[in-house]
Amino acid sequence: MRKGNLSREQAIEMAGLELVKKVESTNCDFTNRIQTDGDTAVEFSASINFIDQDGCHRTLTAYYYQDPADLDAVDDLGSLDWVINGYEIC
């Protein structure tokens, strides 16, 4: 099952536009998480740590997914279409 249950608007509402832009500009990497629902997409994520308005340490994560065939077809991962699937705040 794909992660990232928050939309961009929800992430902005919860963490602020500055932090959302920061995580969007952070390089993502393989998560190495295997999905158990039959989805073969390869998961990538980028995360930043922040302190919320209540003083709690939180992590904002952006999740990306790529088709395995697309990954195999390129030498440079930067040439793929990197679209954020969703955000998560923990």
C-alpha positions in Angstrom: 0.0 0.0 0.0 1.3 3.4 -1.0 2.2 5.8 1.8 1.5 9.5 1.8 -2.0 10.0 3.0 -1.9 13.8 3.0 -2.3 16.1 0.1 0.0 19.0 -0.5 -2.7 21.4 0.9 -3.1 19.3 4.0 0.7 19.2 4.6 0.8 23.0 4.2 -2.0 23.4 6.7 -0.2 21.1 9.2 3.4 22.1 8.7 3.5 25.3 6.7 4.4 26.2 3.2 8.1 26.8 3.9 8.6 23.3 5.2 6.6 21.7 2.4 8.7 23.5 -0.1 11.8 22.4 1.8 10.9 18.7 1.6 10.0 19.1 -2.0 13.5 20.4 -2.8 15.2 17.6 -0.8 16.6 14.7 -2.7 14.7 11.5 -2.4 16.1 8.0 -2.1 14.9 4.4 -2.2 13.1 3.3 0.9 13.6 -0.4 0.3 10.1 -1.0 1.6 8.3 -3.9 -0.1 4.6 -3.4 -0.6 2.5 -6.4 0.3 -0.6 -5.5 -1.7 0.7 -6.5 -5.1 1.7 -2.9 -6.1 5.1 -3.3 -7.9 6.0 0.4 -7.8 9.3 1.3 -6.2 9.0 3.7 -3.3 11.2 6.7 -2.7 11.0 9.3 0.0 12.5 12.6 1.2 12.1 13.8 4.8 12.9 16.7 7.0 12.6 17.1 10.7 10.9 20.0 12.3 9.3 21.2 15.6 5.6 21.8 15.5 3.7 24.7 17.2 3.3 22.5 20.3 7.1 22.0 20.6 6.9 18.3 19.4 9.6 16.9 17.2 8.0 15.8 13.9 9.0 14.5 10.5 7.5 15.6 7.2 8.0 13.0 4.4 7.2 13.2 0.7 6.6 9.9 -1.0 7.3 9.2 -4.7 6.7 6.0 -6.7 8.3 4.8 -9.9 7.4 1.9 -12.1 10.2 -0.8 -12.1 10.3 -0.8 -16.0 10.9 3.0 -16.0 13.8 2.6 -13.5 15.3 -0.2 -15.7 15.0 2.0 -18.9 17.2 4.9 -17.7 20.8 5.3 -16.6 20.1 8.7 -14.9 17.2 8.6 -12.4 17.0 12.4 -12.7 15.5 11.9 -16.1 12.4 10.3 -14.6 9.2 12.2 -13.9 9.2 12.8 -10.1 5.7 13.5 -8.9 4.9 13.4 -5.2 2.3 10.8 -4.4 1.5 12.2 -1.0 2.9 13.5 2.3 3.0 12.2 5.8 3.7 13.8 9.1 4.9 11.7 12.0 
